[in-house]
Amino acid sequence: MSILNSDNLSNLSAPDLSVADATTPTNDDIMRVREFLVDLQARICQALEAQEKDGGGSATFVPDDWQRPEGGGGRSCILADGKVIEKAGVMFSHIHVHNLPASATARHPDIAGRQAQAMGVSLVVHPKNPNVPTSHANVRLFVAEAADKDPIWWFGGGFDLTPFYPVLADCVHWHQVCHDLCTPFGDSVYPDFKQWCDEYFHLRHRDEQRGIGGLFYDDVNLESRGWDFERCFEFMQAVGQGYLDGIIPIFEQRKNTAFTDEQREFQLYRRGRYVEYNLVYDRGTLFGLQSNGRIESILVSMPPLASWHYRFEPVAGTAEFELTDYYLKPRDWLTL
């Protein structure tokens, strides 16, 4: 089954929305977002498969189409046991929620009692080589509806990088991509969303960053940012392309770098932090679990292998020590 064939997703269409004014999304607007997301999923899968093939691997993405009893569904595309990529999940979903979970209404009391639809693409890529960072991205649209009321909508998303053996040039490149895609939308966008990313991807119980950050934004709409629906959609498209612009050059530079068994073990140890974050803090995970989501799709972000070591302390002066001593701290990567 080709991941490019979206015909069998056509029955997951969005319900009609009333048109209140130019800032209220119509059903056509929502379907344009959906079409972009389906295409984005396919393009990301193609780009990652090309890296796998170029590195001598033969693993490909296997699509899994699913339906949700409450309404909607999606396609989860999984690549496993590759030579370059140990596991990658690139997921599209478009779901309908009749009873919004506490994780949503606590932050947005105004949506309580409404029905909602949420759509997005989310991905996590766990490379086999510890010299290639783990990467994560998602872009999403949320619309809450009630009879005789205007929809409440917002966009969210971003992408971030979690290296094990960082290279300074890669960190600068990653943040340069973030900066450049944000620039057309205003001078404050990159610093605002970079700071938001640094604050969001922080393991409070370890007082440690998950990685070197990138961009994170949520609740973006006319009220919060002054952007109408079309402007928000344009930013979603820029972020989706920005992930590829950021990660593919890093893959090309690092995927064939030699590594030792000790470096591989350190990679698995650091992956444990990734698991901790996703299970304790990640909003998407919490929303999925509380809204009776599809568990395979919710937990697909987990690495295939991870390890924990009691009171592990890297030796000062080593690359392992430098990771947390220097790289995993919020900083301005573009003015070093």
Secondary structure as UniProt FT lines:
FT   TURN            3..4
FT   HELIX           7..12
FT   TURN            22..23
FT   HELIX           27..54
FT   TURN            55..56
FT   STRAND          62..67
FT   TURN            69..70
FT   STRAND          72..80
FT   STRAND          85..97
FT   HELIX           102..105
FT   TURN            106..107
FT   HELIX           109..111
FT   TURN            112..113
FT   STRAND          115..127
FT   TURN            130..131
FT   STRAND          134..145
FT   TURN            147..148
FT   STRAND          152..162
FT   HELIX           168..182
FT   HELIX           183..185
FT   TURN            187..188
FT   HELIX           189..200
FT   STRAND          202..203
FT   TURN            204..207
FT   STRAND          208..209
FT   STRAND          213..220
FT   HELIX           222..225
FT   HELIX           229..254
FT   TURN            255..256
FT   HELIX           261..280
FT   HELIX           283..290
FT   TURN            291..292
FT   HELIX           295..298
FT   TURN            300..301
FT   TURN            310..311
FT   TURN            316..317
FT   HELIX           319..322
FT   HELIX           323..327
FT   TURN            333..334
//
